[in-house]
């Protein structure tokens, strides 16, 4: 997909969501993207996908636990799932550009920056998958993030669901996977996961900053919990291991971190991790 100069963010985002090939999904925003948008909100219910990347029901998808990193074939399946997480995230940040045209320009600029990071992460995972003999679409893919659109109807809901739940939890997961990759002797995969972990700190910082700006000055813990609903919430915003330092680097206050650390992490099913 090619773009000329002065492309509108609306056109770029819609093109990404409607792309039916992976190249279109991962084409980065062009230089000089026009962020201002005086059009109405556009709510896209689901992305178009190439057939091999079609979203399937969660019952059809099985992802090995972190211990599977020891086995190259299971590691490939983990990387496949992580690549899909990044693809969904890129799509959803494009979705937010369409859904919130009137959001402050710095907010929209942040959406574009994170979208670009998510595309980069997807490409990194795809490279590691290829090194393991795995192609994107070799295994079924979920639409786990897309299934939570009902909780992203406002900019506040979006940053709390995407940034302070899914990406917040990835501060723990990416680190745990990186350590498991090191233990398995796969330094290249570990390096990718460390890159993702570092970038995720910035993404969570963006979400935290905007939650505090959009939350009306209320207590951060209360604002977050009011913005998300089961099955999202604090128990889904962390992993079994807890990376306190990463959250400090993301700018979270100590009281919020304390409360999050005290919560028991759960799986999407609600079972303990």
C-alpha positions in Angstrom: 0.0 0.0 0.0 1.5 3.4 -1.0 0.5 6.9 0.1 1.2 10.3 -1.1 1.8 13.4 1.1 -0.8 14.9 3.4 -2.8 11.7 3.9 -5.6 12.0 6.4 -5.4 9.8 9.5 -9.0 8.7 8.7 -8.0 7.4 5.3 -4.9 5.7 6.5 -6.7 4.0 9.5 -9.6 2.9 7.3 -7.2 1.5 4.8 -5.5 -0.5 7.5 -8.7 -1.9 8.8 -10.0 -2.8 5.4 -6.8 -4.3 4.1 -7.1 -8.0 3.1 -3.4 -8.7 3.0 -0.8 -8.6 5.7 1.3 -5.9 3.9 -1.6 -3.6 4.1 -2.0 -4.2 7.8 1.7 -3.5 8.5 2.2 -0.6 6.2 3.4 2.2 8.5 1.7 5.6 8.6 3.2 7.9 5.9 5.2 11.0 6.9 3.1 14.1 7.3 0.0 12.2 8.3 -2.8 14.8 8.8 -4.1 14.1 12.3 -7.0 16.7 12.4 -10.3 15.2 11.5 -13.6 17.2 11.4 -15.6 14.2 10.3 -18.0 12.2 12.4 -16.9 9.2 14.5 -16.7 6.0 12.4 -17.2 2.8 14.4 -15.8 -0.2 12.6 -17.3 -3.4 14.1 -14.5 -5.7 12.9 -11.4 -5.7 10.7 -11.2 -7.3 7.3 -8.6 -10.0 7.2 -7.0 -12.3 4.6 -8.6 -15.8 4.9 -5.6 -17.4 6.6 -5.8 -14.7 9.4 -9.5 -14.9 10.0 -10.6 -14.4 13.6 -11.9 -17.7 15.0 -13.7 -18.6 18.2 -11.4 -18.9 21.3 -12.4 -22.6 21.6 -10.5 -23.3 18.5 -7.3 -21.7 19.7 -4.7 -23.2 22.0 -1.6 -21.4 23.1 1.1 -23.1 25.2 2.0 -21.7 28.6 5.3 -19.9 29.1 6.9 -23.3 30.0 6.4 -24.2 26.3 9.2 -21.8 25.4 11.6 -24.8 26.1 10.2 -26.6 23.0 10.9 -24.9 19.6 7.6 -26.1 18.2 5.6 -24.8 21.1 7.7 -21.6 21.1 6.6 -21.0 17.5 3.0 -21.3 18.6 3.6 -18.8 21.4 5.2 -16.4 18.9 2.3 -16.9 16.5 -0.2 -15.8 19.3 2.0 -12.8 20.2 2.1 -11.7 16.6 -1.7 -11.8 16.5 -1.8 -9.7 19.7 0.3 -7.1 18.0 -1.8 -7.2 14.8 -5.0 -6.7 16.8 -3.4 -3.9 18.7 -2.3 -2.1 15.5 -5.9 -2.6 14.1 -7.4 -1.2 17.3 -5.3 1.9 17.4 -6.4 2.5 13.9 -9.9 1.9 15.1 -9.5 4.6 17.7 -8.3 7.1 15.2 -11.7 6.6 13.4 -13.8 6.4 16.6 -12.4 9.5 18.3 -11.8 12.2 15.5 -12.4 15.0 18.0 -9.9 13.8 20.6 -7.0 16.2 21.4 -4.3 16.3 18.8 -1.6 15.0 21.2 -3.8 12.0 22.0 -4.2 11.2 18.3 -0.5 11.6 17.7 0.1 9.1 20.5 -2.3 6.6 18.9 -0.3 6.8 15.7 3.0 6.4 17.5 1.8 3.3 19.3 0.2 1.9 16.2 3.5 2.1 14.5 5.2 0.3 17.4 2.6 -2.5 17.3 3.3 -3.0 13.6 7.0 -3.1 14.3 6.5 -5.7 17.0 4.4 -7.8 14.7 7.1 -7.9 12.1 9.7 -8.8 14.8 7.5 -11.8 15.9 6.9 -12.8 12.3 10.7 -12.9 11.7 11.2 -15.2 14.8 8.3 -17.4 13.7 9.9 -17.8 10.3 13.1 -18.8 11.9 11.1 -21.6 13.6 9.5 -22.7 10.4 6.1 -21.2 11.2 4.0 -18.9 9.0 1.3 -16.5 10.1 -2.0 -18.3 9.9 -0.5 -21.8 10.4 -2.6 -21.8 13.7 -6.0 -20.4 14.5 -6.2 -16.8 15.7 -8.5 -15.3 18.3 -10.0 -11.8 18.3 -9.6 -11.5 22.0 -8.9 -7.7 22.0 -11.6 -7.0 19.4 -14.1 -8.8 21.6 -13.8 -6.0 24.1 -15.0 -3.2 21.9 -17.9 -2.5 24.2 -15.4 -1.3 26.8 -13.6 1.1 24.4 -16.5 3.5 23.5 -14.7 6.6 24.8 -11.1 7.7 24.8 -11.0 7.0 28.6 -12.4 3.5 28.1 -10.0 2.9 25.3 -6.8 3.8 27.3 -8.0 1.9 30.3 -8.9 -1.3 28.4 -6.0 -1.3 25.9 -3.3 0.5 27.7 -3.9 -0.1 31.4 -5.3 -3.7 31.1 -3.8 -5.5 28.1 -0.6 -3.6 27.7 -0.2 -3.2 31.4 -0.3 -7.0 31.8 2.2 -7.4 29.0 4.8 -5.6 31.3 4.7 -8.9 33.1 4.2 -11.4 30.2 6.9 -10.0 27.9 9.5 -10.1 30.7 8.5 -13.7 31.7 8.6 -14.9 28.1 12.0 -13.2 27.6 13.5 -14.9 30.6 12.0 -18.2 29.4 13.6 -17.7 26.0 17.0 -17.0 27.5 16.7 -20.2 29.6 15.8 -22.1 26.4 19.0 -20.7 24.7 17.0 -18.5 22.2 18.7 -15.2 22.6 17.2 -13.8 19.4 13.6 -14.3 20.6 14.6 -13.0 24.0 15.9 -9.8 22.4 12.6 -9.3 20.6 10.6 -9.7 23.8 12.9 -7.2 25.6 12.3 -4.7 22.8 8.5 -5.2 23.2 8.8 -4.9 27.0 10.7 -1.6 26.7 8.2 -0.1 24.2 5.3 -1.3 26.3 6.5 0.9 29.2 6.0 3.9 26.9 2.5 2.6 25.8 1.4 2.2 29.4 2.8 5.7 30.2 0.6 7.1 27.4 -2.5 5.3 28.8 -1.7 6.4 32.4 -1.1 10.0 31.3 -4.4 10.2 29.5 -6.4 8.4 32.1 -5.3 11.0 34.6 -6.2 13.8 32.1 -9.6 12.4 31.2 -10.5 11.0 34.6 -11.8 14.3 36.0 -9.1 14.4 38.8 -10.5 11.4 40.6 -8.4 8.8 42.4 -6.6 6.8 39.7 -7.6 3.4 41.1 -11.3 4.4 41.2 -11.2 6.0 37.7 -9.6 2.9 36.2 -12.1 0.5 37.9 -15.1 2.7 36.8 -13.9 2.6 33.2 -13.6 -1.2 32.8 -15.9 -4.0 33.6 -15.6 -7.8 34.0 -14.0 -9.7 32.4 -11.5 -6.8 32.3 -10.2 -5.1 35.4 -7.2 -5.3 37.8 -7.0 -9.1 37.8 -6.4 -9.0 34.0 -4.0 -6.0 34.2 -1.1 -8.1 35.6 0.6 -11.5 35.2 1.5 -14.1 37.7 4.9 -12.4 38.1 4.7 -8.7 38.8 7.1 -6.1 37.3 6.9 -3.2 39.8 9.8 -1.3 38.4 8.4 -1.3 34.8 5.2 0.3 36.2 7.2 2.9 38.1 9.0 3.7 34.8 5.6 4.1 33.1 4.7 6.8 35.6 2.1 5.0 37.7 1.8 6.3 41.3 2.8 4.0 44.1 -0.7 3.7 45.6 -2.0 2.3 42.2 0.9 -0.1 41.9 0.4 -1.3 45.5 -3.3 -2.1 44.8 -2.6 -3.8 41.5 0.2 -5.9 43.0 -2.2 -7.1 45.8 -4.7 -8.4 43.2 -4.5 -12.1 42.1 -4.0 -12.4 38.4 -6.6 -14.4 36.4 -6.9 -15.9 33.0 -9.6 -14.7 30.5 -11.7 -17.5 31.8 -11.5 -16.0 35.3 -9.4 -18.9 36.6 -6.1 -18.1 38.5 -3.0 -17.8 36.3 
